């Protein structure tokens, strides 16, 4: 099991920064979709210029987030903060895709949750790339 943990921790070390970039791209896609069609009277409706934001968001918020959750569980970091944030992040990503169709007041949490996810991803990226000591592995136990 130690080999599986080592490999998944290495994978997550690269995936978390890539996810942070994907979230920034999502913000850009939303801005482009909203502000790119200023000449239209109705900006947000089905089948409009936010399709790229919706499609990319579904891709990173559903199937890839499920794989990320499995990897976070397999990695099972020794540092409790890193462990729980690594597990909570894919859950927040899945919830993120459920917020927009949930009604006006609940959907308003969509951008707030996006910035929360971005902050967690930046923190995890920093921690796993050397910002926090002893994140990778605990020292081996002494033989009895």
C-alpha positions, 0 to 999 in steps of 0.5 A: 500500500505504501507504493500506491500512496507514494504514486498517488501523492506524486500524481496529486502534486501535479494535478492540484496546480493543474486544477488551479489553472483550470479554475482560472480558465473557468473564470475566464470562460465565464467572463468571455461568455458574459462580456463577449456578447454585449450586443445581445439583449439577453445574455444568459440563456440555454445554448448561448455563449456560456457553453464553453464554460458549462462544458469545461465545468462539467468535465472538471467537475464531474468525471475528473473530480471523481477520479481526484476523490479516489486519488485523494483517498488512496494518497491518505496524507499523514498531515490531517489538514492536507488529507481533509482538504485533498478529500474536500476539494473534489467534493466541492467540485462536484457540488459546484456543478450542482449549484447553477440549476438549483435556483437563484439564491443557491446558484449565487453560491457558484462563484463563491464556491469557485473562489473557495475551491481555487484557494484550497487548490493554491494552498494544496499546491503550495503545501505539496511543493515544499511549503509545509514540511513533512507532508509527503510521508511520515518517517518509517516505524522502528522495527520491534 
